[in-house]
Amino acid sequence: MAEEVKEKLARYKTAPFDSRFPNQNQTKNCWQNYLDFHRCQRAMEAKGSDPAPCQWYFRVYKSICPISWVTTWDEYRAEGTFPGKI
């Protein structure tokens, strides 16, 4: 499985279409991929596994989300006031 993810990451150009978010407004897509990345990282660290598969979510949210949002969310996580469930 990890090899499949690594192959997909090697061919990664930009975020692919996600049928869960069919509209032009990609705010929810941004939010969900940000949460999924941090959840994935936490789960992999808890298992002691390689967090390489989490890089997919990282690349997707980095290409979709405005930098100011990500910076704000990172600050909230550092302060412990982040509203999402990670």
Backbone as JSON, one array per atom type, in Angstrom:
{
  "sequence": "MAEEVKEKLARYKTAPFDSRFPNQNQTKNCWQNYLDFHRCQRAMEAKGSDPAPCQWYFRVYKSICPISWVTTWDEYRAEGTFPGKI",
  "N": [[0.83, -1.2, 0.0], [1.92, 1.26, 0.79], [3.73, 1.68, -1.24], [2.07, 2.2, -3.41], [0.98, 4.63, -2.65], [3.29, 6.19, -2.61], [3.91, 6.15, -5.33], [1.71, 7.55, -6.37], [2.14, 10.02, -5.16], [4.48, 10.77, -6.4], [3.59, 11.34, -8.95], [1.99, 13.49, -8.52], [0.38, 16.51, -9.23], [-1.58, 18.57, -8.88], [-4.4, 19.14, -6.69], [-6.69, 16.5, -7.0], [-9.99, 15.95, -8.47], [-12.59, 15.75, -6.15], [-15.3, 13.94, -5.38], [-16.89, 14.35, -3.18], [-17.0, 17.02, -2.79], [-18.35, 18.76, -4.94], [-18.81, 21.37, -5.81], [-17.87, 24.76, -6.83], [-16.88, 26.2, -4.67], [-14.39, 25.45, -2.53], [-13.91, 25.37, 0.16], [-14.75, 23.59, 2.22], [-13.49, 21.28, 1.35], [-10.81, 21.98, 1.65], [-10.7, 22.34, 4.46], [-11.38, 19.72, 5.33], [-9.27, 18.15, 4.31], [-7.12, 19.27, 5.67], [-7.75, 18.56, 8.32], [-7.75, 15.74, 7.99], [-5.06, 15.26, 7.36], [-3.71, 15.91, 9.77], [-4.97, 14.14, 11.52], [-4.21, 11.72, 10.4], [-1.42, 11.85, 10.7], [-1.23, 11.82, 13.5], [-2.35, 9.3, 14.07], [-0.55, 7.58, 12.76], [1.82, 8.12, 14.13], [1.09, 7.2, 16.65], [0.91, 4.48, 16.18], [3.49, 3.98, 15.53], [4.26, 3.89, 12.92], [5.34, 4.61, 9.53], [4.84, 7.9, 8.51], [4.43, 8.54, 5.82], [2.17, 8.04, 4.02], [0.45, 10.08, 4.8], [1.27, 12.34, 3.56], [-0.14, 12.78, 1.22], [-2.59, 14.04, 1.92], [-1.48, 16.35, 2.97], [-0.29, 17.59, 0.72], [-2.57, 18.05, -0.82], [-4.14, 19.81, 0.79], [-2.35, 21.91, 0.96], [-2.3, 22.82, -1.65], [-4.89, 23.69, -2.06], [-5.84, 25.28, 0.1], [-5.86, 28.65, 1.36], [-2.91, 30.33, 2.41], [-3.03, 31.96, 4.66], [-5.17, 30.93, 6.12], [-4.23, 28.39, 6.86], [-2.02, 29.1, 8.41], [-3.3, 30.42, 10.52], [-4.86, 28.3, 11.55], [-2.82, 26.57, 12.35], [-1.69, 28.1, 14.39], [-3.85, 28.14, 16.19], [-3.96, 25.4, 16.83], [-1.51, 25.15, 18.15], [-2.0, 26.75, 20.36], [-3.99, 25.33, 21.53], [-6.63, 25.8, 21.03], [-7.96, 25.0, 18.78], [-10.74, 24.48, 16.68], [-11.5, 22.11, 15.37], [-11.87, 18.47, 15.35], [-9.25, 16.59, 15.99]],
  "CA": [[0.0, 0.0, 0.0], [2.78, 2.44, 0.88], [4.33, 1.89, -2.55], [1.05, 2.83, -4.24], [0.9, 6.03, -2.23], [4.52, 6.85, -3.07], [3.78, 6.33, -6.77], [0.76, 8.63, -6.58], [2.78, 11.27, -4.76], [5.48, 11.12, -7.41], [2.87, 11.9, -10.11], [1.1, 14.54, -8.02], [0.51, 17.84, -9.82], [-2.47, 19.43, -8.11], [-5.45, 18.37, -6.04], [-7.64, 15.9, -7.95], [-11.41, 16.15, -8.2], [-13.13, 14.97, -5.04], [-16.75, 13.95, -5.59], [-17.59, 14.8, -1.96], [-17.05, 18.48, -2.85], [-18.49, 19.02, -6.38], [-19.05, 22.78, -6.12], [-16.69, 25.6, -7.0], [-16.38, 26.57, -3.35], [-13.6, 24.34, -2.02], [-13.6, 25.62, 1.56], [-14.93, 22.36, 2.99], [-12.45, 20.37, 0.91], [-9.61, 22.47, 2.32], [-10.84, 22.03, 5.89], [-11.37, 18.27, 5.54], [-7.93, 17.62, 4.06], [-6.29, 19.73, 6.78], [-8.06, 17.67, 9.45], [-7.31, 14.38, 7.66], [-3.6, 15.21, 7.46], [-3.29, 15.88, 11.17], [-5.46, 12.88, 12.09], [-3.36, 10.66, 9.86], [-0.12, 11.95, 11.37], [-1.39, 11.38, 14.89], [-2.58, 7.86, 14.07], [0.69, 6.9, 12.37], [2.78, 8.26, 15.23], [0.64, 6.33, 17.74], [1.23, 3.11, 15.8], [4.92, 3.87, 15.27], [4.4, 3.63, 11.49], [5.86, 5.67, 8.68], [3.74, 8.82, 8.16], [4.48, 8.9, 4.4], [0.85, 8.15, 3.38], [-0.21, 11.33, 5.19], [1.71, 13.42, 2.68], [-1.17, 13.03, 0.22], [-3.47, 15.07, 2.48], [-0.69, 17.56, 3.11], [-0.17, 18.24, -0.59], [-3.89, 18.52, -1.27], [-4.56, 21.03, 1.5], [-1.41, 22.99, 0.62], [-2.63, 23.37, -2.97], [-6.24, 24.25, -2.06], [-6.1, 26.24, 1.18], [-5.09, 29.9, 1.45], [-1.85, 30.25, 3.41], [-3.45, 32.64, 5.88], [-6.02, 30.02, 6.89], [-3.38, 27.34, 7.42], [-1.24, 29.73, 9.47], [-4.21, 30.65, 11.64], [-5.21, 27.01, 12.13], [-1.62, 26.08, 13.04], [-1.59, 28.86, 15.64], [-4.89, 27.64, 17.08], [-3.54, 24.08, 17.33], [-0.43, 25.36, 19.12], [-2.6, 27.32, 21.58], [-4.96, 24.4, 22.09], [-7.99, 26.33, 20.83], [-8.41, 24.63, 17.45], [-12.14, 24.03, 16.77], [-11.73, 20.81, 14.75], [-11.54, 17.27, 16.12], [-8.09, 15.89, 15.4]],
  "C": [[0.86, 1.25, 0.0], [3.43, 2.73, -0.46], [3.35, 2.57, -3.5], [0.94, 4.32, -3.92], [2.11, 6.79, -2.72], [4.48, 7.09, -4.57], [2.83, 7.49, -7.08], [1.37, 9.98, -6.23], [3.81, 11.71, -5.78], [4.83, 11.76, -8.64], [1.99, 13.07, -9.75], [1.39, 15.88, -8.69], [-0.3, 18.86, -9.04], [-3.6, 18.57, -7.54], [-6.42, 17.8, -7.07], [-9.08, 16.22, -7.57], [-11.85, 15.23, -7.07], [-14.65, 15.06, -5.13], [-17.54, 14.34, -4.35], [-17.79, 16.31, -1.98], [-17.16, 18.92, -4.31], [-18.61, 20.5, -6.76], [-17.74, 23.55, -6.32], [-16.07, 25.97, -5.66], [-15.69, 25.36, -2.71], [-13.2, 24.52, -0.56], [-13.69, 24.34, 2.39], [-13.86, 21.32, 2.62], [-11.13, 20.72, 1.59], [-9.62, 22.05, 3.78], [-10.7, 20.54, 6.14], [-9.97, 17.68, 5.32], [-6.94, 18.07, 5.13], [-6.49, 18.83, 7.99], [-7.52, 16.26, 9.19], [-5.79, 14.24, 7.76], [-3.17, 15.07, 8.92], [-3.79, 14.63, 11.89], [-4.56, 11.72, 11.66], [-2.0, 10.66, 10.55], [-0.2, 11.43, 12.8], [-1.56, 9.86, 14.96], [-1.3, 7.09, 13.73], [1.73, 6.98, 13.47], [2.39, 7.35, 16.39], [0.97, 4.87, 17.46], [2.74, 2.9, 15.64], [5.2, 3.57, 13.81], [4.98, 4.84, 10.77], [4.72, 6.59, 8.27], [3.72, 9.25, 6.69], [3.1, 8.96, 3.74], [0.12, 9.45, 3.71], [0.17, 12.49, 4.27], [0.71, 13.73, 1.58], [-2.09, 14.16, 0.69], [-2.75, 16.4, 2.59], [-0.61, 18.31, 1.77], [-1.49, 18.78, -1.09], [-4.26, 19.8, -0.54], [-3.62, 22.18, 1.21], [-1.76, 23.62, -0.72], [-4.0, 24.04, -3.0], [-6.41, 25.4, -1.08], [-5.27, 27.52, 1.05], [-4.09, 29.8, 2.61], [-2.27, 30.89, 4.72], [-4.33, 31.75, 6.74], [-5.17, 28.97, 7.6], [-2.55, 27.9, 8.57], [-2.09, 29.94, 10.71], [-4.55, 29.33, 12.33], [-4.03, 26.41, 12.89], [-1.44, 26.79, 14.39], [-2.63, 28.38, 16.65], [-4.52, 26.27, 17.66], [-2.45, 24.22, 18.38], [-0.97, 25.9, 20.44], [-3.57, 26.36, 22.26], [-6.39, 24.85, 21.94], [-8.54, 25.98, 19.45], [-9.81, 24.03, 17.52], [-12.4, 22.64, 16.19], [-11.34, 19.66, 15.66], [-10.42, 16.52, 15.4], [-7.77, 14.69, 16.24]]
}
